[in-house]
Amino acid sequence: MGVGEAADNLRMRLAAWAVGGHEFLESIRINTACALFGVRKTMALYRRGSKVVLACRSLKRGQEAAVVVEGAAPLPGCEAGKLEVVELDLGSLASVRELVQAWDTHKEPLDILICNAGVMAPPKRLQTEDGFEQQFQVNYLGHWLLARGLVAAQRRRRRKHSGEDKAHGMRVLFLSSLAHIAGDINFGDLQLRQQYSGFRGYSASKLAAVLATAEFQRRFERDTEGCGADTAVAVHPGLINTALARGWLLSSSIPMPPGLRQLVAPVIEPLLRAAAPLLLLPPSHAVATMLYAAGAPADEVAGRYVAHWRVRPPSRRARDPKLAARLWAESCRLTDTPLEPEL
Ligand SMILES: NC(=O)c1ccc[n+]([C@@H]2O[C@H](COP(=O)([O-])OP(=O)(O)OC[C@H]3O[C@@H](n4cnc5c(N)ncnc54)[C@H](OP(=O)(O)O)[C@@H]3O)[C@@H](O)[C@H]2O)c1
């Protein structure tokens, strides 16, 4: 074991201690999970014997990640997990619908969906094939449509298989961010056509993730068919040393005109990359928070915002039920989805 891995293990143990004992994280067992990329998160579930479906926009990168995940030994007392890589581009609503359809026809019960994929603050406004601002669709709308479709599919399945444990619901984790506190949902310019800034788009999409969590949970709780105790949880993983955070750090840390940035980039970038482990937390921190959100009892975390292994209050805007309901209705309109079927 290298020094880095040993330090990571120690941090993970400290994280486990902070959520109330190592046994808690060790004891989390999830049968089937669908994760929107996130190699460390996938590995943590795989090592606990879960079947994980890793959904990625590039099959090649997904398969490379699978080699890494499958190289990890199971935790003591656990069998090796199973891993499947499937293609999913959140920037395409057609791709999301295809995955939901495939799951509906072929797949087994799904215990947890981790809406993990994300893009952060591209300097120029980018648009998806569906015509939405990239962060709005990839970070929010695509996940929303996927979660809605998969929960509905699970419920149909549970209704059909009357012998199945109906109290055993599905949990949806929406990866949000502390940045949600700066977010605003401007229905007059949801796609940021009039006024674009990368961070404005990012924080709005992360606020949308917390609002979606609360609205999913409200809808789950008013389900009268006894069709399963589904739950939704929003997660801020911490400021983690990943490509997403490093990219943002590099592009925003020292403001300067683009021409000058290009000139000094060969000097600044290696320095910032070397400093990243000091400025940002290791991925094991995000894994511990994700495991807590995935495994904590429903009455502790359902509909809540979890950060650093604890339930925390999100921003005031994120707690506005009218805003959440309006965003839900707008999301239905934008994706041409009926407002009130099962969900
Ligand atoms: N790192 C942090 O400090 C931090 C803080 C707060 C919140 N978060 C949130 O945590 C989540 C995970 O972020 P991370 O830090 O682990 O970033 P990351 O390592 O960059 O992972 C993000 C993943 O999203 C995938 N992705 C991007 N666009 C996609 C698309 N159109 N369809 C499908 N997948 C797509 C990327 O796949 P490719 O490999 O194909 O690009 C990448 O694997 C994100 O939602 C992020 O906003 C992170």
The ligand as an SDF file (V2000), in Angstrom:
LIG
                    3D

 48 52  0  0  0  0  0  0  0  0999 V2000
  -15.3300   18.0080   -6.7910 N   0  0  0  0  0  0  0  0  0  0  0  0
  -15.9240   18.8970   -6.0200 C   0  0  0  0  0  0  0  0  0  0  0  0
  -15.2790   19.6720   -5.2940 O   0  0  0  0  0  0  0  0  0  0  0  0
  -17.4220   18.9870   -5.9940 C   0  0  0  0  0  0  0  0  0  0  0  0
  -17.9960   19.8890   -5.0840 C   0  0  0  0  0  0  0  0  0  0  0  0
  -19.3800   19.9680   -5.0280 C   0  0  0  0  0  0  0  0  0  0  0  0
  -20.1490   19.1830   -5.8540 C   0  0  0  0  0  0  0  0  0  0  0  0
  -19.5630   18.3280   -6.7450 N   0  0  0  0  0  0  0  0  0  0  0  0
  -20.4310   17.5430   -7.6170 C   0  0  0  0  0  0  0  0  0  0  0  0
  -20.0990   16.1680   -7.4900 O   0  0  0  0  0  0  0  0  0  0  0  0
  -20.3850   15.4770   -8.7130 C   0  0  0  0  0  0  0  0  0  0  0  0
  -19.1870   14.6580   -9.1160 C   0  0  0  0  0  0  0  0  0  0  0  0
  -18.1570   15.5540   -9.4680 O   0  0  0  0  0  0  0  0  0  0  0  0
  -16.6130   15.1950   -9.4710 P   0  0  0  0  0  0  0  0  0  0  0  0
  -15.9440   16.2370   -8.6970 O   0  0  0  0  0  0  0  0  0  0  0  0
  -16.4180   13.7580   -9.1270 O   0  0  0  0  0  0  0  0  0  0  0  0
  -16.2690   15.4820  -10.9930 O   0  0  0  0  0  0  0  0  0  0  0  0
  -15.6160   14.6270  -12.1550 P   0  0  0  0  0  0  0  0  0  0  0  0
  -14.5620   13.7350  -11.6210 O   0  0  0  0  0  0  0  0  0  0  0  0
  -15.2790   15.6000  -13.2270 O   0  0  0  0  0  0  0  0  0  0  0  0
  -16.8580   13.7250  -12.5980 O   0  0  0  0  0  0  0  0  0  0  0  0
  -17.9310   14.2430  -13.3120 C   0  0  0  0  0  0  0  0  0  0  0  0
  -18.3450   13.1700  -14.2810 C   0  0  0  0  0  0  0  0  0  0  0  0
  -19.5080   13.6520  -14.9930 O   0  0  0  0  0  0  0  0  0  0  0  0
  -19.4410   13.0700  -16.2590 C   0  0  0  0  0  0  0  0  0  0  0  0
  -20.2060   13.8120  -17.2740 N   0  0  0  0  0  0  0  0  0  0  0  0
  -20.0020   15.0770  -17.7060 C   0  0  0  0  0  0  0  0  0  0  0  0
  -20.8920   15.3710  -18.6790 N   0  0  0  0  0  0  0  0  0  0  0  0
  -21.6460   14.2610  -18.8700 C   0  0  0  0  0  0  0  0  0  0  0  0
  -22.7180   13.9300  -19.7420 C   0  0  0  0  0  0  0  0  0  0  0  0
  -23.1790   14.7950  -20.6600 N   0  0  0  0  0  0  0  0  0  0  0  0
  -23.2810   12.7050  -19.6570 N   0  0  0  0  0  0  0  0  0  0  0  0
  -22.8050   11.7960  -18.7650 C   0  0  0  0  0  0  0  0  0  0  0  0
  -21.7980   12.0400  -17.9170 N   0  0  0  0  0  0  0  0  0  0  0  0
  -21.2180   13.2590  -17.9690 C   0  0  0  0  0  0  0  0  0  0  0  0
  -17.9650   13.1370  -16.6390 C   0  0  0  0  0  0  0  0  0  0  0  0
  -17.7380   12.1690  -17.6150 O   0  0  0  0  0  0  0  0  0  0  0  0
  -16.5250   12.2960  -18.6940 P   0  0  0  0  0  0  0  0  0  0  0  0
  -15.4250   11.5140  -18.0830 O   0  0  0  0  0  0  0  0  0  0  0  0
  -17.1240   11.6990  -19.9100 O   0  0  0  0  0  0  0  0  0  0  0  0
  -16.2080   13.7450  -18.8290 O   0  0  0  0  0  0  0  0  0  0  0  0
  -17.2860   12.8420  -15.3220 C   0  0  0  0  0  0  0  0  0  0  0  0
  -16.9300   11.4930  -15.2130 O   0  0  0  0  0  0  0  0  0  0  0  0
  -20.7660   16.5640   -9.7170 C   0  0  0  0  0  0  0  0  0  0  0  0
  -22.1770   16.6010   -9.8280 O   0  0  0  0  0  0  0  0  0  0  0  0
  -20.2530   17.8590   -9.0860 C   0  0  0  0  0  0  0  0  0  0  0  0
  -20.9890   18.9880   -9.4830 O   0  0  0  0  0  0  0  0  0  0  0  0
  -18.2120   18.2060   -6.8200 C   0  0  0  0  0  0  0  0  0  0  0  0
  1  2  1  0
  2  3  2  0
  2  4  1  0
  4  5  1  0
  4 48  2  0
  5  6  2  0
  6  7  1  0
  7  8  2  0
  8  9  1  0
  8 48  1  0
  9 10  1  0
  9 46  1  0
 10 11  1  0
 11 12  1  0
 11 44  1  0
 12 13  1  0
 13 14  1  0
 14 15  2  0
 14 16  1  0
 14 17  1  0
 17 18  1  0
 18 19  2  0
 18 20  1  0
 18 21  1  0
 21 22  1  0
 22 23  1  0
 23 24  1  0
 23 42  1  0
 24 25  1  0
 25 26  1  0
 25 36  1  0
 26 27  1  0
 26 35  1  0
 27 28  2  0
 28 29  1  0
 29 30  1  0
 29 35  2  0
 30 31  1  0
 30 32  2  0
 32 33  1  0
 33 34  2  0
 34 35  1  0
 36 37  1  0
 36 42  1  0
 37 38  1  0
 38 39  2  0
 38 40  1  0
 38 41  1  0
 42 43  1  0
 44 45  1  0
 44 46  1  0
 46 47  1  0
M  CHG  2   8   1  16  -1
M  END
$$$$
